[in-house]
């Protein structure tokens, strides 16, 4: 039996850093990035999501 755990992501600004907290059930992962690193992550995430959207539209007959 697979138990479903709630996943929650919080993003906050702490001075000159971006704090990303990912909660899965009772576990948590915290990542602190500089503003530049956060910008790079945002760009890479956008590219990955755009790529996924394009691939999803391709049909194989």
Contact map, one row per residue, 1 for C-alpha under 8 A:
1110000000000000000000000000000000000000000000000000000000000
1111000000000000000000000000000000000000000000000000000000000
1111100000000000000000000000000000000000000000000000000000000
0111110000000000000000000000000000000000000000000000000000000
0011111000000000000000011000000000000000000000000000000000000
0001111100000000000000111000000000000000000000000000000000000
0000111110000000000001111000000000000000000000000000000000000
0000011111000000000001110000000000000000000000000000000000000
0000001111100000000111100000000000000000000000000000000000000
0000000111110000000111000000000000000000000000000000000000000
0000000011111000011110000000000000000000000000000000000000000
0000000001111100011100000000000000000000000000000000000000000
0000000000111111111000000000000000000000000000000000000000000
0000000000011111111000000000000000000000000000000000000000000
0000000000001111100000000000000000000000000000000000000000000
0000000000001111110000000000000001100000000000000000000000000
0000000000001111111000000000000111100000000000000000000000000
0000000000111101111100000000000111100100000000000000000000000
0000000000111100111110000000011110000000000000000000000000000
0000000011110000011111000000011100000000000000000000000000000
0000000011100000001111100001111000000000000000000000000000000
0000001111000000000111110001110000000000000000000000000000000
0000011110000000000011111111100000000000000000000000000000000
0000111100000000000001111111000000000000000000000000000000000
0000111000000000000000111111000000000000000000000000000000000
0000000000000000000000111111000000000000000000000000000000000
0000000000000000000000111111100000000000000000000000000000000
0000000000000000000011111111110000000000000000000000000000000
0000000000000000000011100011111000000000000000000000000000000
0000000000000000001111000001111100000000000000000000000000000
0000000000000000001110000000111110000000000000000000000000000
0000000000000000111100000000011111000000000000000000000000000
0000000000000000111000000000001111111100000000000000000000000
0000000000000001110000000000000111111100000000000000000000000
0000000000000001110000000000000011111110000000000000000000000
0000000000000000000000000000000011111111000000000000000000000
0000000000000000000000000000000011111111100000000000000000000
0000000000000000010000000000000011111111110000000000000000000
0000000000000000000000000000000000111111111000000000000000000
0000000000000000000000000000000000011111111100000000000000000
0000000000000000000000000000000000001111111110000000000000000
0000000000000000000000000000000000000111111111000000000000000
0000000000000000000000000000000000000011111111100000000000000
0000000000000000000000000000000000000001111111110000000000000
0000000000000000000000000000000000000000111111111000000000000
0000000000000000000000000000000000000000011111111100000000000
0000000000000000000000000000000000000000001111111110000000000
0000000000000000000000000000000000000000000111111111000000000
0000000000000000000000000000000000000000000011111111100000000
0000000000000000000000000000000000000000000001111111110000000
0000000000000000000000000000000000000000000000111111111000000
0000000000000000000000000000000000000000000000011111111100000
0000000000000000000000000000000000000000000000001111111110000
0000000000000000000000000000000000000000000000000111111111000
0000000000000000000000000000000000000000000000000011111111000
0000000000000000000000000000000000000000000000000001111111100
0000000000000000000000000000000000000000000000000000111111100
0000000000000000000000000000000000000000000000000000011111110
0000000000000000000000000000000000000000000000000000000111111
0000000000000000000000000000000000000000000000000000000001111
0000000000000000000000000000000000000000000000000000000000111
